[in-house]
Each structure stands twice: as C-alpha cells, then as structure tokens.
Amino acid sequence: MKAKKAHVMSSVVLTISGRTVGGEDILISKLLHMYAQYAESQGWRIQSVPTTGSPIEPLKEVVTLISGENAYRKLRHENGVHRIQWVPTTEQEGRVFTAKLVVTVADKEGSQKILETADRNIRTYNIPQNRATDHRIGLTLHRLDLVMDGDLEPIIRALTAYFDEGDDGSGA
C-alpha cells in the first residue's frame, strides 16, 4: 500500500524571463497567467515581486511568490526552457515564430533544482496546433487552450510520478 504524501506548506519564488528578442512581454504574461490560474485552482496565494525596469520597455522578466500546500513539491519540475510557438497577428504569411522563456522555481530559502542545460527545451507550447509537449517525459496534450488557462494538473501529476517515485513528498 502506498504511503500518503505529506501536506507541506511551502513558498516558492517563480521567475519567468525572456531568452529571445521580440514578443516576450506578451508570452511572459501568458505563462504568468497560466501559473497564476494554476495557483488559484490549488488554493495558493500568488504575489508579484517588484522588479526594476522602465514602464516603456517591454517586459523581460517577472518574479512571483507562490505560497500554499505542496507548492514547491508540485512546481519544482517547472525549471527550464519553455518554448512557445505562435503566429503573431501581424504575420501576413502565416509563419510560426518561436520564443524561449526560462522558468526558474526556487523554494523561498533559495534552493532550486539545477537546470540540466540552459538551452534544453523542457516543454513546447504550440499555439497553432493547440498542443503542449513536455519533452522530458514524452507527454503531449492536444488541449493547450486549457493548459494556458491553468489546467496544469495532468502535466504536474505526470512529472511528479516520473521524477518523484519513492519521494516522501517533502520537497527537500
């Protein structure tokens, strides 16, 4: 019989930053919305952390504090490069553009899972095909619209099962 996972209150610092030029501000906002909706569905508290920058320059990074039951355990596998493929509304020929955003998750005390390589794409969000693929575990969902609205639980559950088998759930 499997032991029940411990419910641990935790706080994480989630950072989303742009890696390529052009359009990151909109895409950073989309990923932030995704994580905020997921946090809300979990009953977690999310709080923006002020960053330096100019109000006239495009958004290049957001930092948020997420607090709640098992927040670190559930979000710790989100570290890495997230690739977003989309067709800008200004694109006349239907070309697909690609941007890379880096998501970093650290517990409030500052420890974080080390990224395997800075350029390895862990997940692709293909907007034209309504597809989200997590490359580490070979999971593809053809429901990106729901994922971007915060329905991350199928991905989080699959990642936790894959990486944390035998883990006590403490997140340590």
SULWOHU-V232589 format. One record per residue. N is the residue number from 1. RES is the residue in three letters. SS is DSSP state (~ for helix, > for strand, _ for the rest). Layout:
BEGIN
N	RES	SS
N	RES	SS
END
This chain:
BEGIN
1	MET	_
2	LYS	_
3	ALA	_
4	LYS	_
5	LYS	_
6	ALA	_
7	HIS	_
8	VAL	_
9	MET	>
10	SER	>
11	SER	>
12	VAL	>
13	VAL	>
14	LEU	>
15	THR	>
16	ILE	>
17	SER	>
18	GLY	>
19	ARG	_
20	THR	_
21	VAL	_
22	GLY	_
23	GLY	_
24	GLU	~
25	ASP	~
26	ILE	~
27	LEU	~
28	ILE	~
29	SER	~
30	LYS	~
31	LEU	~
32	LEU	~
33	HIS	~
34	MET	~
35	TYR	~
36	ALA	~
37	GLN	~
38	TYR	~
39	ALA	~
40	GLU	~
41	SER	~
42	GLN	_
43	GLY	_
44	TRP	_
45	ARG	>
46	ILE	>
47	GLN	>
48	SER	>
49	VAL	>
50	PRO	_
51	THR	_
52	THR	_
53	GLY	_
54	SER	_
55	PRO	_
56	ILE	_
57	GLU	_
58	PRO	_
59	LEU	_
60	LYS	_
61	GLU	>
62	VAL	>
63	VAL	>
64	THR	>
65	LEU	>
66	ILE	>
67	SER	>
68	GLY	>
69	GLU	>
70	ASN	_
71	ALA	~
72	TYR	~
73	ARG	~
74	LYS	~
75	LEU	~
76	ARG	~
77	HIS	~
78	GLU	~
79	ASN	_
80	GLY	>
81	VAL	>
82	HIS	>
83	ARG	>
84	ILE	>
85	GLN	>
86	TRP	>
87	VAL	_
88	PRO	_
89	THR	_
90	THR	_
91	GLU	_
92	GLN	_
93	GLU	_
94	GLY	_
95	ARG	_
96	VAL	_
97	PHE	>
98	THR	>
99	ALA	>
100	LYS	>
101	LEU	>
102	VAL	>
103	VAL	>
104	THR	>
105	VAL	>
106	ALA	>
107	ASP	>
108	LYS	_
109	GLU	_
110	GLY	_
111	SER	_
112	GLN	>
113	LYS	_
114	ILE	_
115	LEU	_
116	GLU	_
117	THR	_
118	ALA	_
119	ASP	_
120	ARG	_
121	ASN	>
122	ILE	>
123	ARG	>
124	THR	>
125	TYR	>
126	ASN	>
127	ILE	_
128	PRO	_
129	GLN	_
130	ASN	_
131	ARG	>
132	ALA	>
133	THR	>
134	ASP	>
135	HIS	_
136	ARG	_
137	ILE	_
138	GLY	_
139	LEU	>
140	THR	>
141	LEU	>
142	HIS	_
143	ARG	_
144	LEU	~
145	ASP	~
146	LEU	~
147	VAL	~
148	MET	~
149	ASP	_
150	GLY	_
151	ASP	_
152	LEU	_
153	GLU	~
154	PRO	~
155	ILE	~
156	ILE	~
157	ARG	~
158	ALA	~
159	LEU	~
160	THR	~
161	ALA	~
162	TYR	~
163	PHE	~
164	ASP	_
165	GLU	_
166	GLY	_
167	ASP	_
168	ASP	_
169	GLY	_
170	SER	_
171	GLY	_
172	ALA	_
END
